[in-house]
Amino acid sequence: MAKRKTISRRKKSKKISTKYIFVVGGVMSGVGKGITCASIGRILQSKGYEVSALKIDPYINIDAGTMNPIEHGEVFVTEDGDETDQDIGNYERFLNKNIGRESYMTTGRVYSSVIARERNLEYGGRCVQVVPDIPNEVISRIKAAVRKTKAGIIIIEIGGTVGEYENLLFLEAARMMHLAEPEDVLFIMVSYLPIPSLIGEMKTKPTQHAVRALNSAGIQPDFIVARSRVGLDLPRRRKIGIFCNIQQEDVISAPDIDSIYEVPINFEKDKLGDRILEKFGLENKKKDLIDWRKMVKTIKNATREVNIGIVGKYFSTGDFCLSDSYISVIEAVKHAGGANRCKPILHWINAEEIETEGVKILKGLDGIIVPQGWGSRGAEGKIKTIKYCRENKVPYFGLCYGMQMAVIEFARNACGLKKANSAEVDPKTPHPVIHIMPGQAELIAKKGYGGTIRLGGWPCKIIKGTHLAAAYEKKIGNKKVVSERHRHRYEFNNQYRKIFEKNGLVIAGTSPDGKIVEAIEIADHPFFIGTQFHPEYISRPLDPHPLFVEFVRVCLKMGEKKITKQ
């Protein structure tokens, strides 16, 4: 087939209008739209453009906060306190910048806004209709995100899969934007190409059908990102080009890889960034993926291994294990592994299994993390895990719920408060060492659950001379206050503070006024730190969080000592 020349959509001019890239999914969910968006953003950012990303989720929920993490994956919390889809976390990690609530929308939010405006007579008394008023609200929110972020290029991920009823109105908004600004809008479909085991050939037909479904919504993709187990070959690339009505050079190979951080580099092999800029009529200002390539190389070339256990309860979904419930923790550990030039080997351990089988399954681990959680299920298994870590000098890192469980364990086994517990787990406990925050009981009584807990970035005062302070000082110097993100309804009960400190628990971080305990630790331990906040939310591959870096460093050191002794 003769090679067709790419034609720029507009002539280069001094004044450049905002560019919009819509990313949609084909064939099935979970093909990697979020990582694709984040990777494209990283590429275009490296070429000198101010880039941001926006996620549209088609569910009716106002936000992701009330959804089961086993069903939906991790709830990611932004600096300004929004409970969002985990893809917002991917955007932040790849773009190395904060993404705010203006860059996240759901069907619930869109309809709520339209209904509220109708009630306020903002539509002038006319009939408010699904089309065009819902798509217009979507467009209005996209434009507002551009104004807030000052992005020259914004990448918009439309959740779900093409052909589903739920995302039709978002596709309609995208179509309307393209109609109004054809030179400033591009469409990318991320589609899956299966290789049936009994056939042994990569099949393009599902992608062809997905493109036709997109065409039926009035949209023609400019690029197809071909996700598959292996790389795309020339015959398949040609076939997709012909039957999906795009240039074969705009079919981008996206095979399975070991690290998501390799995706931008893989895309650049097909010159995706250059082709996007060419279609927009934009110049390639510079090429600067040097720091990214260096980071990926460091991760890939790491030879030393460190074994880290994650003890949680949001793993099982039927016969499958869903690690997405803790995606930010996983990535933060990987970032710290890169900083320490080692490869973390993660071991998934169900807290309920420890309740029945005991701590023997923890033997051989170099360090243990107990991440976020809610409710009573698996709590006693986590407490047994923490006791094992404290008594055997195994590095321990407790995140939010993991800190609360550490407080309970210490109360029972170091302070003699045998029936100590969290009021969340046991409302009748005689020693509620973890209790509900002021105002939260009233909200629960009124069933005011959504978006009402302590959320977003809050200042934490670091106590001088602690392990916590030493870890932060390696990165930010002698800074007394840091901002860390929160997502919790219960907190440390200050009525027990004196007895804890008397028995050796160190309060390592507090709110600036000293009233809220933000971090605890044990001084006579290689690494035993619990944080009420979530340091994993702000860890990034080019900017690892210092607490994770220190945790992995100590785990690696302890693991190497064990090997030496053997």
Buried (B, 14 or more C-beta within 10 A) or exposed (E): EEEEEEEEBBEEEEEBEBBBBBBBBBBEEEBBBBBBBBBBBBBBBBBBBBBBBBBBBBBEBBBBBEBEBBEBBBBBBBBBBBBBBBBBBBBBBBBBBBBBBBBBBBBBBBBBBBEEBBEEEEBEEEEEEEEEBBBBBBBEBBBEBBEEBEBBBBBBBBBBBBBBEBBBBBBBBBBBBBEEEEBBBBBBBBBBBBEEEEEEEBBBEBBBBBBBBBBEBEBEBBBBBBBBEEBBEEEBBBBBBEBBEBBBBBBBBBEEEEBBBBBBBBBBEBBBBBBBBBBBBBEEEEEEBEEBBEBBEBBEEBEEEBBBBBBBBBBEEEEEEBBBBBBBBBBBBBBBBBBBEBBBBBBBBBBBBBBEEEBEBBEEBBBBBBBBBBEEBBBBBBBBBBBBBBEEBBBBBBBBBBBBBBBBBBBBBBBEBEEBBBBBBBEEBEBBBBBBBEEBEEBEEEEEEBEBBBBBBBBBBBBEEBBBBEBBBEBEEEEEEBEBBBBBBBBBBBEBBEBBEEBEBBBBBBBEEEEBBBBBBBEEBBBBBBBBBBBBBBBBBBEBBBBBBBBBBBBBBBBBEEEEEE
